[in-house]
Amino acid sequence: MTNITQLQTFVEVARLNSFAEAAEHLHVPRSTVTARVQALEERLGVQLLHRTTRRVSLTLEGERFMQQCEPALEALQQAESDLLRRMNSLETFAFLFQQTIPPIH
């Protein structure tokens, strides 16, 4: 089963080419970032990132996976944003409706 947190973490590491910067951006310890990416790689059975003491880069499989993950995560974020905006509009409408309609006794 897909773990969205692991995917988001992988994408951040890949975008920033750094576990440390991804950890800072995600507001989690570096060890958490490392554990999430390792768990994703283990679950998929493929190495997504080349790691050296100074650099992080995508493997060929990592590049392909990133190309598919990035738009999918953006679509999820947009869907959530759209829903929240609609709900906020409905709540505002309901509040205004309650304020303009006199109570029935």
Secondary structure by P-SEA (a helix, b strand, c coil): cccaaaaaaaaaaaaaccaaaaaaaacccaaaaaaaaaaaaaaaccccccccccbbbbcaaaaaaaaaaaaaaaaaaaaaaaaaaaaaaaaaaaaaaaacccccc
